[in-house]
């Protein structure tokens, strides 16, 4: 079965940096695009970033220039480097993959940006 496990969350001060990672298994990782989605307290899901199977990268306007998504097809991981973090970045960060018609999610990792 598809498994996605996020890690790397934590607490950081505004302006700081954090790197969250997603370890994938149970599918042909290199053949699929991956996305990061986040959910702030009391808010809905917000798409943050995506990386295609071919390596193309995409970002929401709210994080463009601050976040960098990458993938390692040897380790089967997708990473999100988050720089110049803002309090509004506080959320649970999830990685996700769409395989045909089935979307799979990780359990999420909490990122808190606070002074």
DRENRO-985738 format. One line per 8 residues: number of its first residue (from 1); their letters; for each residue x, y, z of C-alpha. Coordinates in steps of 0.02 Angstrom, whole numbers, plus 50000, padded with zeros to 5 digits. Layout:
NUM	a	X/Y/Z; ...
This chain:
1	xxxxxxxx	50000/50000/50000; 50048/50180/49974; 50133/50255/50126; 50185/50435/50151; 50270/50489/50311; 50309/50671/50344; 50443/50727/50464; 50547/50878/50509
9	xxxxxxxx	50414/50990/50581; 50443/51092/50735; 50443/51266/50805; 50542/51407/50729; 50550/51595/50752; 50488/51712/50616; 50621/51731/50484; 50691/51561/50524
17	xxxxxxxx	50704/51406/50416; 50643/51229/50424; 50648/51079/50310; 50506/50955/50306; 50524/50787/50221; 50410/50653/50156; 50464/50472/50143; 50364/50376/50014
25	xxxxxxxx	50342/50191/49987; 50222/50067/49907; 50222/50141/49733; 50337/50189/49591; 50389/50353/49669; 50488/50421/49522; 50338/50404/49406; 50225/50522/49503
33	xxxxxxxx	50215/50703/49546; 50209/50749/49729; 50128/50895/49818; 50134/50980/49985; 49972/51041/50061; 49950/51128/50228; 49810/51160/50349; 49819/51305/50469
41	xxxxxxxx	49719/51300/50631; 49535/51323/50593; 49568/51337/50407; 49545/51226/50256; 49676/51139/50154; 49793/51250/50056; 49902/51188/49915; 50081/51245/49944
49	xxxxxxxx	50195/51167/49816; 50214/51028/49691; 50349/50939/49596; 50317/50839/49440; 50387/50671/49394; 50499/50763/49272; 50561/50881/49406; 50457/51035/49366
57	xxxxxxxx	50419/51138/49521; 50267/51241/49566; 50227/51357/49711; 50082/51449/49785; 50102/51637/49778; 50106/51643/49966; 50268/51544/49975; 50350/51584/49810
65	xxxxxxxx	50528/51641/49834; 50536/51572/50010; 50504/51385/49991; 50595/51260/49882; 50528/51089/49840; 50642/50948/49786; 50640/50761/49766; 50764/50620/49784
73	xxxxxxxx	50712/50472/49679; 50847/50363/49755; 50787/50391/49933; 50605/50406/49880; 50584/50569/49971; 50513/50739/49933; 50572/50888/50032; 50512/51063/50064
81	xxxxxxxx	50642/51188/50118; 50555/51332/50203; 50648/51495/50225; 50601/51664/50296; 50456/51583/50386; 50309/51688/50439; 50179/51658/50575; 50050/51628/50440
89	xxxxxxxx	50151/51477/50385; 50100/51390/50545; 50006/51235/50492; 50009/51048/50479; 50104/51006/50321; 50051/50854/50222; 50127/50772/50071; 50014/50688/49945
97	xxxxxxxx	50013/50591/49784; 49879/50556/49656; 49892/50384/49580; 49761/50365/49444; 49603/50414/49540; 49664/50379/49716; 49742/50516/49821; 49851/50466/49966
105	xxxxxxxx	49906/50573/50111; 50035/50566/50247; 49993/50596/50428; 50063/50772/50424; 50197/50862/50520; 50166/51016/50626; 50258/51175/50585; 50240/51317/50708
113	xxx	50312/51489/50673; 50308/51596/50828; 50414/51716/50927
